């Protein structure tokens, strides 16, 4: 069985959601978060071909949890709204 050592994200472009997974250094713990995103017109540029290039994506953490080894999964009370990626 192979294991991811650090982190990865799985994007669902149709639903505009991505699942993020990060692991503890020894690989026994996993932090999982579901993030909803939507592109916005703030901070856009016009590309060399005349097309619009988006520079900002609004993000909201929908749910997050932490699981360590054989212990039960703990939901984290993270409900960050209004963040963005540039």
C-alpha positions, -999 to 999 in steps of 0.1 A, spaced: 0 0 0 14 34 -10 10 64 12 11 102 5 39 117 26 29 153 29 -2 167 13 -25 167 -17 -57 183 -29 -84 168 -51 -104 193 -72 -140 189 -83 -142 217 -109 -179 212 -117 -190 216 -80 -162 242 -74 -149 223 -43 -116 208 -34 -107 183 -8 -73 190 9 -54 163 29 -23 170 50 -4 144 70 17 145 101 54 139 98 52 102 106 21 97 85 -2 85 113 -23 117 115 -44 133 87 -59 168 86 -88 169 60 -106 200 48 -133 207 22 -131 241 7 -157 257 -16 -143 283 -41 -156 307 -66 -137 329 -91 -144 366 -88 -137 396 -111 -117 414 -84 -81 418 -94 -84 406 -130 -60 413 -159 -62 413 -196 -39 387 -211 -17 393 -242 -43 375 -264 -71 399 -251 -86 373 -228 -95 379 -191 -71 363 -166 -86 359 -131 -63 367 -102 -85 362 -72 -106 332 -61 -129 335 -31 -127 305 -7 -148 292 23 -138 263 45 -169 241 45 -157 213 69 -125 201 85 -115 171 106 -84 155 122 -78 118 126 -48 103 143 -39 67 139 -65 44 155 -83 72 174 -117 84 162 -120 113 137 -125 147 154 -145 174 136 -128 208 138 -150 239 143 -134 258 114 -159 277 93 -137 304 78 -157 326 54 -145 352 30 -109 341 25 -93 344 -9 -64 331 -31 -45 355 -52 
